[in-house]
Amino acid sequence: MSKKSALILSLVVAVLLIISFCHFYQSAPPEDVGAESEVIGVPAQPEQTATVSPKAEPPPVDVSAAPSSAGFLPTEMEDPAKFAAYQQKLKEMAVCLNMQMNTLDPNVEINFETFNQVINPDLGDVVTQSEEWVATDLRTKSGEMRRIYIENAPSIEMESSRTLKYYSFDAGGAQKEISLSKEQMANPSDTLVASLEADGEVVGRSISRKIFYSNGDDLLLVEKNGKIFSFELAHDGAVFRCTGADKAATFQCQCK
């Protein structure tokens, strides 16, 4: 081979090497791209929020309500439909929450005490309880329905604090807040509450309580005119919630 041919061959080889090197360098990813891709590929974690304790809703105002009467849910002999509804819902509750249940006695009044005797085998004794709110419904002389709603809440400055709200309801049940001063709304006196009740005739009173058991569970219970209206219990990773429990036709429950 002549020197000229050898020189040309060397130049061709050199050019090919340079092209190959440039192509490899451009196609190779930077060392930190892989790590960055992994970070980008990780889905954003949701912000952690504080667990809010559930609060029971008051029963709807019955615009045609008559004055409240004493007594509790009837026994089996007085209203078989209500007793049968309780039996069925308690069976569903036992399955949902994986709980043992005692038998509901057909000859006793169905109130919290008898209800508690049925549900407490896995819960233990009642340790303490707190009153969450009280809703008092009254009818004025003009026929207007009103509600006095007092909510209890823990306070740093004192053992507890109360907040008052006053509502009126039209014939369709639509709610409108009646204006009160800040002094009246914050920790209202018993005298103020009594004066508001004097605006009409009391036709209903609902109370929400939270009952704490020795096993650590707590029951959220609403009683309307002395009868169980709604309840909610969390146990063994599930929640069982019922409402309208004062009437067989409105008694509805769900398991979550």
C-alpha positions, 0 to 999 in steps of 0.5 A: 500500500502506498503512503498516500493510500495509508494516509487516506485510510487513517483519516477515514478511521479517525473521522469514524471514531470521532463521529462514534464518540460524539454520538455516544456522548449525546445519547448517554443520559447524565448520571443524576437523571435516573435519580431525578426521574425516580423522584418525579415518578413518586406520587405526591403524598397527601398532607396529614390532617388532624382527625376530627371527632364526629358530631351528630346532627340534630333531628329535623324540625317537625313543623307540625309537632305537638307538645312532647310527651313523656315515655320511650320507644314502645315494647314489642306488644305496643308496636311490633314493627319498631321492636322488629326493626330494632332486632334486625338492625342490632343483628346487622350491627353485630355483623358489621362491627364483629361484636357480641350482642345480648338479646333485646328483651321484648318486655322492656322500654327501649331507651339507652339503658336497655340498648346499652345492655344489648351492645356492651359485651365487647365494650365493657362498662361506661366510663364517662359521658359528655353532653355535646349539644341540646336542641329545644324546639318551640312553637310561638303563639303565631304558629312559627317554629323555633329552635334553641341550639346550645353546643358544648365545647371544651375551653382552654380558659375554663372547663367548658364553654357553651355557644347559643344559636337561635333559629326560626323555620318556615312552613316548609322547614327552611331554617333562618338564624335569628340574630343575637349579640355576641354576649348572648351567644357565648356562654349564655345564662340559664336565665337567657335560655329560659327567656327564649323558651318563653317565646313559645310552647316547647314541643321537642327537645333533643340531646346529643351525648358521647358515651365512653366505654372501658375498652376505648370505644365511644358511642355517639347517641342522640335522644329526641324527647327521651327516645333514641333518635340516632347512634354511631359506634366505631369498633374493630375497624368499622363504623355503624351509623343509624338514624330515625330510630324513633320510628320504624318507618324512618329507621335506617342504618349503614355500615362503613 
